[in-house]
Amino acid sequence: MQHRDVMDEGDVAKSYADRHNQDALNRVLANARRPVGLGSEFCIDCEDEIPADRRQAQPGCTRCAECQRVHERLTGGV
Ligand SMILES: [Zn+2]
C-alpha cells in the first residue's frame, strides 16, 4: 500500500513533467515555424503567449509587453 502511494505520486509527477515538456516543445516549434520578420507567437523571454492584438500593433515583436519593458530598461530604451 505504501509502495503504491509512492508510485502514484511518481506517476503524477512524471505525467506533469511530460505535459510540461511537451508544452515547452510545442512553443519552441511554434516559434520555429514563424517566418523571420513576423515576430513570435510566444515571448522569447518568458515563453508566455503574446496576445494577438499586441502582435498586430507591434509587427515583429518577439516579447510580451512585460518582457519588452524589462528589455528596454536593460538596453537603455532601444
Ligand atoms: Zn515575456
N, CA, C, O and the ligand as a Tripos MOL2 file, in Angstrom:
@<TRIPOS>MOLECULE
protein
  313   311    79     0     0
PROTEIN
NO_CHARGES

@<TRIPOS>ATOM
      1 N           0.8440   -1.2050    0.0000 N.3       1 MET1
      2 CA          0.0000    0.0000    0.0000 C.3       1 MET1
      3 C           0.8760    1.2500    0.0000 C.2       1 MET1
      4 O           0.6200    2.2250   -0.7070 O.2       1 MET1
      5 N           1.9370    1.1760    0.8380 N.am      2 GLN2
      6 CA          2.8300    2.3320    0.8790 C.3       2 GLN2
      7 C           3.5350    2.5240   -0.4670 C.2       2 GLN2
      8 O           3.6910    3.6360   -0.9720 O.2       2 GLN2
      9 N           3.9580    1.3640   -1.0260 N.am      3 HIS3
     10 CA          4.6510    1.4770   -2.3060 C.3       3 HIS3
     11 C           3.7340    2.0750   -3.3660 C.2       3 HIS3
     12 O           4.1570    2.8650   -4.2100 O.2       3 HIS3
     13 N           2.4610    1.6750   -3.2970 N.am      4 ARG4
     14 CA          1.5230    2.1630   -4.3030 C.3       4 ARG4
     15 C           1.3760    3.6840   -4.1930 C.2       4 ARG4
     16 O           1.3030    4.3840   -5.2030 O.2       4 ARG4
     17 N           1.3340    4.1890   -2.9430 N.am      5 ASP5
     18 CA          1.2050    5.6370   -2.7930 C.3       5 ASP5
     19 C           2.3900    6.3480   -3.4470 C.2       5 ASP5
     20 O           2.2260    7.3450   -4.1500 O.2       5 ASP5
     21 N           3.5830    5.8100   -3.2000 N.am      6 VAL6
     22 CA          4.7730    6.4400   -3.7660 C.3       6 VAL6
     23 C           4.7140    6.4030   -5.2920 C.2       6 VAL6
     24 O           5.0360    7.3790   -5.9700 O.2       6 VAL6
     25 N           4.2910    5.2440   -5.8150 N.am      7 MET7
     26 CA          4.2320    5.1360   -7.2770 C.3       7 MET7
     27 C           3.2170    6.1120   -7.8530 C.2       7 MET7
     28 O           3.4540    6.7170   -8.8980 O.2       7 MET7
     29 N           2.0840    6.2650   -7.1660 N.am      8 ASP8
     30 CA          1.0770    7.1890   -7.6830 C.3       8 ASP8
     31 C           1.6320    8.6080   -7.7460 C.2       8 ASP8
     32 O           1.4230    9.3410   -8.7130 O.2       8 ASP8
     33 N           2.3410    8.9650   -6.6920 N.am      9 GLU9
     34 CA          2.9100   10.3130   -6.7010 C.3       9 GLU9
     35 C           3.9100   10.4630   -7.8420 C.2       9 GLU9
     36 O           3.9560   11.4840   -8.5280 O.2       9 GLU9
     37 N           4.7070    9.4170   -8.0200 N.am     10 GLY10
     38 CA          5.6770    9.4720   -9.1010 C.3      10 GLY10
     39 C           4.9970    9.5690  -10.4500 C.2      10 GLY10
     40 O           5.4540   10.2970  -11.3310 O.2      10 GLY10
     41 N           3.9130    8.8400  -10.6140 N.am     11 ASP11
     42 CA          3.2060    8.8910  -11.8970 C.3      11 ASP11
     43 C           2.6510   10.2780  -12.1580 C.2      11 ASP11
     44 O           2.7090   10.7900  -13.2760 O.2      11 ASP11
     45 N           2.1140   10.8720  -11.1130 N.am     12 VAL12
     46 CA          1.5630   12.2260  -11.2740 C.3      12 VAL12
     47 C           2.6700   13.1910  -11.6630 C.2      12 VAL12
     48 O           2.5090   14.0070  -12.5710 O.2      12 VAL12
     49 N           3.7980   13.0890  -10.9660 N.am     13 ALA13
     50 CA          4.9130   13.9870  -11.2550 C.3      13 ALA13
     51 C           5.4150   13.7690  -12.6810 C.2      13 ALA13
     52 O           5.6910   14.7270  -13.4030 O.2      13 ALA13
     53 N           5.5310   12.4940  -13.0820 N.am     14 LYS14
     54 CA          6.0170   12.1970  -14.4270 C.3      14 LYS14
     55 C           5.0390   12.7180  -15.4680 C.2      14 LYS14
     56 O           5.4350   13.2980  -16.4780 O.2      14 LYS14
     57 N           3.7600   12.5040  -15.2070 N.am     15 SER15
     58 CA          2.7530   12.9830  -16.1420 C.3      15 SER15
     59 C           2.8370   14.4990  -16.2800 C.2      15 SER15
     60 O           2.7530   15.0390  -17.3830 O.2      15 SER15
     61 N           3.0010   15.1690  -15.1610 N.am     16 TYR16
     62 CA          3.1010   16.6270  -15.1970 C.3      16 TYR16
     63 C           4.3420   17.0510  -15.9830 C.2      16 TYR16
     64 O           4.2930   17.9720  -16.7980 O.2      16 TYR16
     65 N           5.4500   16.3660  -15.7230 N.am     17 ALA17
     66 CA          6.6920   16.7150  -16.4040 C.3      17 ALA17
     67 C           6.5490   16.4870  -17.9030 C.2      17 ALA17
     68 O           7.0090   17.2980  -18.7070 O.2      17 ALA17
     69 N           5.9080   15.3780  -18.2760 N.am     18 ASP18
     70 CA          5.7230   15.1030  -19.6970 C.3      18 ASP18
     71 C           4.8810   16.1890  -20.3540 C.2      18 ASP18
     72 O           5.2060   16.6810  -21.4350 O.2      18 ASP18
     73 N           3.8020   16.5480  -19.6850 N.am     19 ARG19
     74 CA          2.9490   17.5960  -20.2440 C.3      19 ARG19
     75 C           3.7130   18.8990  -20.3620 C.2      19 ARG19
     76 O           3.6210   19.6020  -21.3680 O.2      19 ARG19
     77 N           4.4780   19.2130  -19.3090 N.am     20 HIS20
     78 CA          5.1980   20.4730  -19.3190 C.3      20 HIS20
     79 C           6.2220   20.4950  -20.4470 C.2      20 HIS20
     80 O           6.3530   21.4870  -21.1640 O.2      20 HIS20
     81 N           6.9450   19.3880  -20.5920 N.am     21 ASN21
     82 CA          7.9560   19.3280  -21.6410 C.3      21 ASN21
     83 C           7.3130   19.4170  -23.0190 C.2      21 ASN21
     84 O           7.8210   20.0970  -23.9110 O.2      21 ASN21
     85 N           6.1910   18.7240  -23.1810 N.am     22 GLN22
     86 CA          5.5000   18.7670  -24.4640 C.3      22 GLN22
     87 C           5.0270   20.1830  -24.7480 C.2      22 GLN22
     88 O           5.1010   20.6600  -25.8800 O.2      22 GLN22
     89 N           4.5440   20.8470  -23.7130 N.am     23 ASP23
     90 CA          4.0700   22.2170  -23.8690 C.3      23 ASP23
     91 C           5.2140   23.1250  -24.3080 C.2      23 ASP23
     92 O           5.0670   23.9310  -25.2270 O.2      23 ASP23
     93 N           6.3510   22.9840  -23.6380 N.am     24 ALA24
     94 CA          7.5080   23.8080  -23.9770 C.3      24 ALA24
     95 C           7.9730   23.4960  -25.3890 C.2      24 ALA24
     96 O           8.3430   24.3940  -26.1460 O.2      24 ALA24
     97 N           7.9500   22.2210  -25.7340 N.am     25 LEU25
     98 CA          8.3780   21.8130  -27.0750 C.3      25 LEU25
     99 C           7.4560   22.4130  -28.1260 C.2      25 LEU25
    100 O           7.9120   22.8980  -29.1620 O.2      25 LEU25
    101 N           6.1470   22.3760  -27.8530 N.am     26 ASN26
    102 CA          5.2020   22.9490  -28.7980 C.3      26 ASN26
    103 C           5.4700   24.4300  -29.0080 C.2      26 ASN26
    104 O           5.3480   24.9460  -30.1190 O.2      26 ASN26
    105 N           5.8380   25.1070  -27.9260 N.am     27 ARG27
    106 CA          6.0880   26.5430  -28.0530 C.3      27 ARG27
    107 C           7.3280   26.7920  -28.8870 C.2      27 ARG27
    108 O           7.3520   27.6930  -29.7260 O.2      27 ARG27
    109 N           8.3580   25.9940  -28.6550 N.am     28 VAL28
    110 CA          9.5830   26.1590  -29.4510 C.3      28 VAL28
    111 C           9.2850   25.9050  -30.9140 C.2      28 VAL28
    112 O           9.7440   26.6390  -31.7880 O.2      28 VAL28
    113 N           8.5070   24.8550  -31.1790 N.am     29 LEU29
    114 CA          8.1800   24.5280  -32.5630 C.3      29 LEU29
    115 C           7.3300   25.6250  -33.1800 C.2      29 LEU29
    116 O           7.5150   25.9750  -34.3460 O.2      29 LEU29
    117 N           6.4010   26.1670  -32.4090 N.am     30 ALA30
    118 CA          5.5480   27.2400  -32.9210 C.3      30 ALA30
    119 C           6.4040   28.4350  -33.2950 C.2      30 ALA30
    120 O           6.1720   29.0630  -34.3270 O.2      30 ALA30
    121 N           7.3790   28.7540  -32.4790 N.am     31 ASN31
    122 CA          8.2780   29.8630  -32.7790 C.3      31 ASN31
    123 C           9.1020   29.5610  -34.0190 C.2      31 ASN31
    124 O           9.2930   30.4310  -34.8680 O.2      31 ASN31
    125 N           9.5880   28.3340  -34.1250 N.am     32 ALA32
    126 CA         10.4580   27.9730  -35.2330 C.3      32 ALA32
    127 C           9.6930   28.0320  -36.5510 C.2      32 ALA32
    128 O          10.2820   28.2760  -37.6040 O.2      32 ALA32
    129 N           8.3800   27.8080  -36.4940 N.am     33 ARG33
    130 CA          7.5900   27.8090  -37.7240 C.3      33 ARG33
    131 C           7.3120   29.2180  -38.2190 C.2      33 ARG33
    132 O           6.9790   29.4060  -39.3890 O.2      33 ARG33
    133 N           7.4440   30.2190  -37.3420 N.am     34 ARG34
    134 CA          7.1350   31.5830  -37.7520 C.3      34 ARG34
    135 C           8.1720   32.0830  -38.7530 C.2      34 ARG34
    136 O           9.3730   31.9570  -38.5100 O.2      34 ARG34
    137 N           7.7320   32.6430  -39.8630 N.am     35 PRO35
    138 CA          8.6940   33.2290  -40.8020 C.3      35 PRO35
    139 C           9.4540   34.3540  -40.1170 C.2      35 PRO35
    140 O           8.9050   35.0860  -39.2940 O.2      35 PRO35
    141 N          10.7250   34.4760  -40.4710 N.am     36 VAL36
    142 CA         11.5320   35.5400  -39.8870 C.3      36 VAL36
    143 C          10.9350   36.8920  -40.2490 C.2      36 VAL36
    144 O          10.5400   37.1180  -41.3930 O.2      36 VAL36
    145 N          10.8700   37.7810  -39.2800 N.am     37 GLY37
    146 CA         10.3750   39.1160  -39.5520 C.3      37 GLY37
    147 C           8.9370   39.3240  -39.1410 C.2      37 GLY37
    148 O           8.4710   40.4590  -39.0440 O.2      37 GLY37
    149 N           8.2260   38.2290  -38.8970 N.am     38 LEU38
    150 CA          6.8290   38.3580  -38.4940 C.3      38 LEU38
    151 C           6.6630   38.2940  -36.9940 C.2      38 LEU38
    152 O           5.5410   38.2840  -36.4870 O.2      38 LEU38
    153 N           7.7700   38.2520  -36.2830 N.am     39 GLY39
    154 CA          7.6640   38.2020  -34.8390 C.3      39 GLY39
    155 C           7.3840   36.8040  -34.3510 C.2      39 GLY39
    156 O           7.4410   35.8330  -35.1060 O.2      39 GLY39
    157 N           7.0840   36.7230  -33.0850 N.am     40 SER40
    158 CA          6.9460   35.4310  -32.4490 C.3      40 SER40
    159 C           5.5810   35.3210  -31.7870 C.2      40 SER40
    160 O           5.0600   36.2910  -31.2360 O.2      40 SER40
    161 N           5.0150   34.1280  -31.8500 N.am     41 GLU41
    162 CA          3.7260   33.8970  -31.2050 C.3      41 GLU41
    163 C           3.8810   33.8250  -29.6930 C.2      41 GLU41
    164 O           2.9520   34.0990  -28.9350 O.2      41 GLU41
    165 N           5.0850   33.4470  -29.2820 N.am     42 PHE42
    166 CA          5.3560   33.3330  -27.8540 C.3      42 PHE42
    167 C           6.5640   34.1890  -27.5000 C.2      42 PHE42
    168 O           7.5160   34.2990  -28.2720 O.2      42 PHE42
    169 N           6.5050   34.7970  -26.3120 N.am     43 CYS43
    170 CA          7.5860   35.6470  -25.8420 C.3      43 CYS43
    171 C           8.8930   34.8500  -25.7770 C.2      43 CYS43
    172 O           8.9270   33.7490  -25.2280 O.2      43 CYS43
    173 N           9.9560   35.4080  -26.3350 N.am     44 ILE44
    174 CA         11.2220   34.6870  -26.3540 C.3      44 ILE44
    175 C          11.8740   34.6860  -24.9800 C.2      44 ILE44
    176 O          12.8120   33.9250  -24.7400 O.2      44 ILE44
    177 N          11.3890   35.5260  -24.0810 N.am     45 ASP45
    178 CA         11.9760   35.5800  -22.7450 C.3      45 ASP45
    179 C          11.2300   34.6850  -21.7600 C.2      45 ASP45
    180 O          11.8330   33.8050  -21.1460 O.2      45 ASP45
    181 N           9.9360   34.9000  -21.6050 N.am     46 CYS46
    182 CA          9.1910   34.1490  -20.5880 C.3      46 CYS46
    183 C           8.3380   33.0530  -21.2120 C.2      46 CYS46
    184 O           7.7430   32.2560  -20.4870 O.2      46 CYS46
    185 N           8.2620   32.9920  -22.5490 N.am     47 GLU47
    186 CA          7.5270   31.9550  -23.2710 C.3      47 GLU47
    187 C           6.0280   32.0410  -23.0710 C.2      47 GLU47
    188 O           5.3020   31.1070  -23.4100 O.2      47 GLU47
    189 N           5.5550   33.1550  -22.5220 N.am     48 ASP48
    190 CA          4.1160   33.3620  -22.4930 C.3      48 ASP48
    191 C           3.6350   33.6750  -23.9060 C.2      48 ASP48
    192 O           4.3800   34.1930  -24.7380 O.2      48 ASP48
    193 N           2.3760   33.3480  -24.1510 N.am     49 GLU49
    194 CA          1.8300   33.6740  -25.4530 C.3      49 GLU49
    195 C           1.6760   35.1870  -25.5740 C.2      49 GLU49
    196 O           1.2060   35.8430  -24.6450 O.2      49 GLU49
    197 N           2.0700   35.7370  -26.7120 N.am     50 ILE50
    198 CA          1.9230   37.1680  -26.9400 C.3      50 ILE50
    199 C           0.5330   37.4060  -27.5210 C.2      50 ILE50
    200 O           0.1810   36.8030  -28.5350 O.2      50 ILE50
    201 N          -0.2540   38.2680  -26.9020 N.am     51 PRO51
    202 CA         -1.6340   38.4850  -27.3630 C.3      51 PRO51
    203 C          -1.6640   38.9260  -28.8180 C.2      51 PRO51
    204 O          -0.7830   39.6550  -29.2740 O.2      51 PRO51
    205 N          -2.6870   38.4750  -29.5470 N.am     52 ALA52
    206 CA         -2.7760   38.7650  -30.9810 C.3      52 ALA52
    207 C          -2.8290   40.2620  -31.2280 C.2      52 ALA52
    208 O          -2.2590   40.7460  -32.2060 O.2      52 ALA52
    209 N          -3.5120   41.0120  -30.3480 N.am     53 ASP53
    210 CA         -3.6170   42.4500  -30.6070 C.3      53 ASP53
    211 C          -2.2690   43.1290  -30.4580 C.2      53 ASP53
    212 O          -1.9750   44.1090  -31.1410 O.2      53 ASP53
    213 N          -1.4420   42.5940  -29.5490 N.am     54 ARG54
    214 CA         -0.0980   43.1610  -29.4160 C.3      54 ARG54
    215 C           0.7460   42.8260  -30.6500 C.2      54 ARG54
    216 O           1.5150   43.6620  -31.1230 O.2      54 ARG54
    217 N           0.6020   41.6140  -31.1630 N.am     55 ARG55
    218 CA          1.3810   41.2370  -32.3560 C.3      55 ARG55
    219 C           0.9750   42.0960  -33.5530 C.2      55 ARG55
    220 O           1.7980   42.4240  -34.4080 O.2      55 ARG55
    221 N          -0.3130   42.4540  -33.5960 N.am     56 GLN56
    222 CA         -0.7770   43.2950  -34.7100 C.3      56 GLN56
    223 C          -0.2980   44.7310  -34.5340 C.2      56 GLN56
    224 O           0.0500   45.4010  -35.5060 O.2      56 GLN56
    225 N          -0.2830   45.1970  -33.2860 N.am     57 ALA57
    226 CA          0.1370   46.5730  -33.0240 C.3      57 ALA57
    227 C           1.6510   46.7180  -33.1540 C.2      57 ALA57
    228 O           2.1550   47.7820  -33.5140 O.2      57 ALA57
    229 N           2.3670   45.6380  -32.8590 N.am     58 GLN58
    230 CA          3.8310   45.6680  -32.8970 C.3      58 GLN58
    231 C           4.3300   44.5490  -33.8060 C.2      58 GLN58
    232 O           4.8460   43.5480  -33.3100 O.2      58 GLN58
    233 N           4.1930   44.6910  -35.1130 N.am     59 PRO59
    234 CA          4.6380   43.6290  -36.0270 C.3      59 PRO59
    235 C           6.1130   43.3140  -35.8070 C.2      59 PRO59
    236 O           6.9520   44.2140  -35.7480 O.2      59 PRO59
    237 N           6.4100   42.0460  -35.6890 N.am     60 GLY60
    238 CA          7.8000   41.6610  -35.4920 C.3      60 GLY60
    239 C           8.2050   41.5710  -34.0380 C.2      60 GLY60
    240 O           9.3430   41.2180  -33.7300 O.2      60 GLY60
    241 N           7.2860   41.8850  -33.1420 N.am     61 CYS61
    242 CA          7.6430   41.8250  -31.7320 C.3      61 CYS61
    243 C           7.9000   40.3670  -31.3330 C.2      61 CYS61
    244 O           7.2400   39.4460  -31.8150 O.2      61 CYS61
    245 N           8.8540   40.1900  -30.4620 N.am     62 THR62
    246 CA          9.2070   38.8430  -30.0390 C.3      62 THR62
    247 C           9.0800   38.6800  -28.5310 C.2      62 THR62
    248 O           9.4120   37.6310  -27.9780 O.2      62 THR62
    249 N           8.5930   39.7320  -27.8700 N.am     63 ARG63
    250 CA          8.4320   39.6590  -26.4160 C.3      63 ARG63
    251 C           7.0420   40.1320  -26.0360 C.2      63 ARG63
    252 O           6.4320   40.9330  -26.7450 O.2      63 ARG63
    253 N           6.5410   39.6300  -24.9070 N.am     64 CYS64
    254 CA          5.3090   40.1560  -24.3570 C.3      64 CYS64
    255 C           5.5720   41.5630  -23.8220 C.2      64 CYS64
    256 O           6.7230   41.9720  -23.6700 O.2      64 CYS64
    257 N           4.5100   42.2890  -23.5420 N.am     65 ALA65
    258 CA          4.6620   43.6830  -23.1280 C.3      65 ALA65
    259 C           5.5330   43.7880  -21.8810 C.2      65 ALA65
    260 O           6.3550   44.6960  -21.7560 O.2      65 ALA65
    261 N           5.3440   42.8540  -20.9690 N.am     66 GLU66
    262 CA          6.0940   42.8960  -19.7160 C.3      66 GLU66
    263 C           7.5940   42.7350  -19.9790 C.2      66 GLU66
    264 O           8.3980   43.5230  -19.4820 O.2      66 GLU66
    265 N           7.9680   41.7230  -20.7530 N.am     67 CYS67
    266 CA          9.3820   41.4660  -21.0220 C.3      67 CYS67
    267 C           9.9690   42.5650  -21.9040 C.2      67 CYS67
    268 O          11.1490   42.8960  -21.7820 O.2      67 CYS67
    269 N           9.1550   43.1310  -22.7880 N.am     68 GLN68
    270 CA          9.6500   44.2120  -23.6280 C.3      68 GLN68
    271 C          10.0320   45.4100  -22.7680 C.2      68 GLN68
    272 O          11.0400   46.0720  -23.0170 O.2      68 GLN68
    273 N           9.2100   45.6810  -21.7470 N.am     69 ARG69
    274 CA          9.5350   46.7860  -20.8340 C.3      69 ARG69
    275 C          10.8620   46.5360  -20.1400 C.2      69 ARG69
    276 O          11.7100   47.4240  -20.0520 O.2      69 ARG69
    277 N          11.0300   45.3220  -19.6490 N.am     70 VAL70
    278 CA         12.2820   44.9730  -18.9680 C.3      70 VAL70
    279 C          13.4470   45.0810  -19.9360 C.2      70 VAL70
    280 O          14.5010   45.6190  -19.5950 O.2      70 VAL70
    281 N          13.2550   44.5660  -21.1520 N.am     71 HIS71
    282 CA         14.3180   44.5890  -22.1500 C.3      71 HIS71
    283 C          14.7220   46.0300  -22.4680 C.2      71 HIS71
    284 O          15.9090   46.3440  -22.5540 O.2      71 HIS71
    285 N          13.7280   46.9000  -22.6400 N.am     72 GLU72
    286 CA         14.0390   48.2940  -22.9780 C.3      72 GLU72
    287 C          14.7450   48.9920  -21.8280 C.2      72 GLU72
    288 O          15.6200   49.8320  -22.0390 O.2      72 GLU72
    289 N          14.3550   48.6340  -20.6030 N.am     73 ARG73
    290 CA         15.0190   49.2300  -19.4470 C.3      73 ARG73
    291 C          16.4800   48.7840  -19.4020 C.2      73 ARG73
    292 O          17.3720   49.5830  -19.1150 O.2      73 ARG73
    293 N          16.7180   47.5040  -19.6880 N.am     74 LEU74
    294 CA         18.0690   46.9610  -19.6160 C.3      74 LEU74
    295 C          18.9270   47.4850  -20.7700 C.2      74 LEU74
    296 O          20.1410   47.6190  -20.6200 O.2      74 LEU74
    297 N          18.3230   47.7780  -21.8970 N.am     75 THR75
    298 CA         19.1160   48.1790  -23.0620 C.3      75 THR75
    299 C          19.0570   49.6710  -23.2970 C.2      75 THR75
    300 O          19.5070   50.1460  -24.3400 O.2      75 THR75
    301 N          18.5130   50.4270  -22.3520 N.am     76 GLY76
    302 CA         18.5260   51.8770  -22.4710 C.3      76 GLY76
    303 C          17.4160   52.4220  -23.3630 C.2      76 GLY76
    304 O          17.5590   53.4900  -23.9570 O.2      76 GLY76
    305 N          16.3120   51.6890  -23.4540 N.am     77 GLY77
    306 CA         15.1550   52.2140  -24.1590 C.3      77 GLY77
    307 C          15.1450   51.9350  -25.6450 C.2      77 GLY77
    308 O          14.2890   52.4610  -26.3570 O.2      77 GLY77
    309 N          16.0480   51.1410  -26.1280 N.am     78 VAL78
    310 CA         16.0680   50.8190  -27.5570 C.3      78 VAL78
    311 C          15.2250   49.5650  -27.8000 C.2      78 VAL78
    312 O          15.1040   49.1140  -28.9390 O.2      78 VAL78
    313 ZN          7.5260   37.7120  -21.7080 Zn       79 ZN79
@<TRIPOS>BOND
     1     1     2 1
     2     2     3 1
     3     3     4 2
     4     3     5 am
     5     5     6 1
     6     6     7 1
     7     7     8 2
     8     7     9 am
     9     9    10 1
    10    10    11 1
    11    11    12 2
    12    11    13 am
    13    13    14 1
    14    14    15 1
    15    15    16 2
    16    15    17 am
    17    17    18 1
    18    18    19 1
    19    19    20 2
    20    19    21 am
    21    21    22 1
    22    22    23 1
    23    23    24 2
    24    23    25 am
    25    25    26 1
    26    26    27 1
    27    27    28 2
    28    27    29 am
    29    29    30 1
    30    30    31 1
    31    31    32 2
    32    31    33 am
    33    33    34 1
    34    34    35 1
    35    35    36 2
    36    35    37 am
    37    37    38 1
    38    38    39 1
    39    39    40 2
    40    39    41 am
    41    41    42 1
    42    42    43 1
    43    43    44 2
    44    43    45 am
    45    45    46 1
    46    46    47 1
    47    47    48 2
    48    47    49 am
    49    49    50 1
    50    50    51 1
    51    51    52 2
    52    51    53 am
    53    53    54 1
    54    54    55 1
    55    55    56 2
    56    55    57 am
    57    57    58 1
    58    58    59 1
    59    59    60 2
    60    59    61 am
    61    61    62 1
    62    62    63 1
    63    63    64 2
    64    63    65 am
    65    65    66 1
    66    66    67 1
    67    67    68 2
    68    67    69 am
    69    69    70 1
    70    70    71 1
    71    71    72 2
    72    71    73 am
    73    73    74 1
    74    74    75 1
    75    75    76 2
    76    75    77 am
    77    77    78 1
    78    78    79 1
    79    79    80 2
    80    79    81 am
    81    81    82 1
    82    82    83 1
    83    83    84 2
    84    83    85 am
    85    85    86 1
    86    86    87 1
    87    87    88 2
    88    87    89 am
    89    89    90 1
    90    90    91 1
    91    91    92 2
    92    91    93 am
    93    93    94 1
    94    94    95 1
    95    95    96 2
    96    95    97 am
    97    97    98 1
    98    98    99 1
    99    99   100 2
   100    99   101 am
   101   101   102 1
   102   102   103 1
   103   103   104 2
   104   103   105 am
   105   105   106 1
   106   106   107 1
   107   107   108 2
   108   107   109 am
   109   109   110 1
   110   110   111 1
   111   111   112 2
   112   111   113 am
   113   113   114 1
   114   114   115 1
   115   115   116 2
   116   115   117 am
   117   117   118 1
   118   118   119 1
   119   119   120 2
   120   119   121 am
   121   121   122 1
   122   122   123 1
   123   123   124 2
   124   123   125 am
   125   125   126 1
   126   126   127 1
   127   127   128 2
   128   127   129 am
   129   129   130 1
   130   130   131 1
   131   131   132 2
   132   131   133 am
   133   133   134 1
   134   134   135 1
   135   135   136 2
   136   135   137 am
   137   137   138 1
   138   138   139 1
   139   139   140 2
   140   139   141 am
   141   141   142 1
   142   142   143 1
   143   143   144 2
   144   143   145 am
   145   145   146 1
   146   146   147 1
   147   147   148 2
   148   147   149 am
   149   149   150 1
   150   150   151 1
   151   151   152 2
   152   151   153 am
   153   153   154 1
   154   154   155 1
   155   155   156 2
   156   155   157 am
   157   157   158 1
   158   158   159 1
   159   159   160 2
   160   159   161 am
   161   161   162 1
   162   162   163 1
   163   163   164 2
   164   163   165 am
   165   165   166 1
   166   166   167 1
   167   167   168 2
   168   167   169 am
   169   169   170 1
   170   170   171 1
   171   171   172 2
   172   171   173 am
   173   173   174 1
   174   174   175 1
   175   175   176 2
   176   175   177 am
   177   177   178 1
   178   178   179 1
   179   179   180 2
   180   179   181 am
   181   181   182 1
   182   182   183 1
   183   183   184 2
   184   183   185 am
   185   185   186 1
   186   186   187 1
   187   187   188 2
   188   187   189 am
   189   189   190 1
   190   190   191 1
   191   191   192 2
   192   191   193 am
   193   193   194 1
   194   194   195 1
   195   195   196 2
   196   195   197 am
   197   197   198 1
   198   198   199 1
   199   199   200 2
   200   199   201 am
   201   201   202 1
   202   202   203 1
   203   203   204 2
   204   203   205 am
   205   205   206 1
   206   206   207 1
   207   207   208 2
   208   207   209 am
   209   209   210 1
   210   210   211 1
   211   211   212 2
   212   211   213 am
   213   213   214 1
   214   214   215 1
   215   215   216 2
   216   215   217 am
   217   217   218 1
   218   218   219 1
   219   219   220 2
   220   219   221 am
   221   221   222 1
   222   222   223 1
   223   223   224 2
   224   223   225 am
   225   225   226 1
   226   226   227 1
   227   227   228 2
   228   227   229 am
   229   229   230 1
   230   230   231 1
   231   231   232 2
   232   231   233 am
   233   233   234 1
   234   234   235 1
   235   235   236 2
   236   235   237 am
   237   237   238 1
   238   238   239 1
   239   239   240 2
   240   239   241 am
   241   241   242 1
   242   242   243 1
   243   243   244 2
   244   243   245 am
   245   245   246 1
   246   246   247 1
   247   247   248 2
   248   247   249 am
   249   249   250 1
   250   250   251 1
   251   251   252 2
   252   251   253 am
   253   253   254 1
   254   254   255 1
   255   255   256 2
   256   255   257 am
   257   257   258 1
   258   258   259 1
   259   259   260 2
   260   259   261 am
   261   261   262 1
   262   262   263 1
   263   263   264 2
   264   263   265 am
   265   265   266 1
   266   266   267 1
   267   267   268 2
   268   267   269 am
   269   269   270 1
   270   270   271 1
   271   271   272 2
   272   271   273 am
   273   273   274 1
   274   274   275 1
   275   275   276 2
   276   275   277 am
   277   277   278 1
   278   278   279 1
   279   279   280 2
   280   279   281 am
   281   281   282 1
   282   282   283 1
   283   283   284 2
   284   283   285 am
   285   285   286 1
   286   286   287 1
   287   287   288 2
   288   287   289 am
   289   289   290 1
   290   290   291 1
   291   291   292 2
   292   291   293 am
   293   293   294 1
   294   294   295 1
   295   295   296 2
   296   295   297 am
   297   297   298 1
   298   298   299 1
   299   299   300 2
   300   299   301 am
   301   301   302 1
   302   302   303 1
   303   303   304 2
   304   303   305 am
   305   305   306 1
   306   306   307 1
   307   307   308 2
   308   307   309 am
   309   309   310 1
   310   310   311 1
   311   311   312 2
@<TRIPOS>SUBSTRUCTURE
     1 MET1         2 RESIDUE 1 A MET
     2 GLN2         6 RESIDUE 1 A GLN
     3 HIS3        10 RESIDUE 1 A HIS
     4 ARG4        14 RESIDUE 1 A ARG
     5 ASP5        18 RESIDUE 1 A ASP
     6 VAL6        22 RESIDUE 1 A VAL
     7 MET7        26 RESIDUE 1 A MET
     8 ASP8        30 RESIDUE 1 A ASP
     9 GLU9        34 RESIDUE 1 A GLU
    10 GLY10       38 RESIDUE 1 A GLY
    11 ASP11       42 RESIDUE 1 A ASP
    12 VAL12       46 RESIDUE 1 A VAL
    13 ALA13       50 RESIDUE 1 A ALA
    14 LYS14       54 RESIDUE 1 A LYS
    15 SER15       58 RESIDUE 1 A SER
    16 TYR16       62 RESIDUE 1 A TYR
    17 ALA17       66 RESIDUE 1 A ALA
    18 ASP18       70 RESIDUE 1 A ASP
    19 ARG19       74 RESIDUE 1 A ARG
    20 HIS20       78 RESIDUE 1 A HIS
    21 ASN21       82 RESIDUE 1 A ASN
    22 GLN22       86 RESIDUE 1 A GLN
    23 ASP23       90 RESIDUE 1 A ASP
    24 ALA24       94 RESIDUE 1 A ALA
    25 LEU25       98 RESIDUE 1 A LEU
    26 ASN26      102 RESIDUE 1 A ASN
    27 ARG27      106 RESIDUE 1 A ARG
    28 VAL28      110 RESIDUE 1 A VAL
    29 LEU29      114 RESIDUE 1 A LEU
    30 ALA30      118 RESIDUE 1 A ALA
    31 ASN31      122 RESIDUE 1 A ASN
    32 ALA32      126 RESIDUE 1 A ALA
    33 ARG33      130 RESIDUE 1 A ARG
    34 ARG34      134 RESIDUE 1 A ARG
    35 PRO35      138 RESIDUE 1 A PRO
    36 VAL36      142 RESIDUE 1 A VAL
    37 GLY37      146 RESIDUE 1 A GLY
    38 LEU38      150 RESIDUE 1 A LEU
    39 GLY39      154 RESIDUE 1 A GLY
    40 SER40      158 RESIDUE 1 A SER
    41 GLU41      162 RESIDUE 1 A GLU
    42 PHE42      166 RESIDUE 1 A PHE
    43 CYS43      170 RESIDUE 1 A CYS
    44 ILE44      174 RESIDUE 1 A ILE
    45 ASP45      178 RESIDUE 1 A ASP
    46 CYS46      182 RESIDUE 1 A CYS
    47 GLU47      186 RESIDUE 1 A GLU
    48 ASP48      190 RESIDUE 1 A ASP
    49 GLU49      194 RESIDUE 1 A GLU
    50 ILE50      198 RESIDUE 1 A ILE
    51 PRO51      202 RESIDUE 1 A PRO
    52 ALA52      206 RESIDUE 1 A ALA
    53 ASP53      210 RESIDUE 1 A ASP
    54 ARG54      214 RESIDUE 1 A ARG
    55 ARG55      218 RESIDUE 1 A ARG
    56 GLN56      222 RESIDUE 1 A GLN
    57 ALA57      226 RESIDUE 1 A ALA
    58 GLN58      230 RESIDUE 1 A GLN
    59 PRO59      234 RESIDUE 1 A PRO
    60 GLY60      238 RESIDUE 1 A GLY
    61 CYS61      242 RESIDUE 1 A CYS
    62 THR62      246 RESIDUE 1 A THR
    63 ARG63      250 RESIDUE 1 A ARG
    64 CYS64      254 RESIDUE 1 A CYS
    65 ALA65      258 RESIDUE 1 A ALA
    66 GLU66      262 RESIDUE 1 A GLU
    67 CYS67      266 RESIDUE 1 A CYS
    68 GLN68      270 RESIDUE 1 A GLN
    69 ARG69      274 RESIDUE 1 A ARG
    70 VAL70      278 RESIDUE 1 A VAL
    71 HIS71      282 RESIDUE 1 A HIS
    72 GLU72      286 RESIDUE 1 A GLU
    73 ARG73      290 RESIDUE 1 A ARG
    74 LEU74      294 RESIDUE 1 A LEU
    75 THR75      298 RESIDUE 1 A THR
    76 GLY76      302 RESIDUE 1 A GLY
    77 GLY77      306 RESIDUE 1 A GLY
    78 VAL78      310 RESIDUE 1 A VAL
    79 ZN79       313 GROUP 0 **** ****
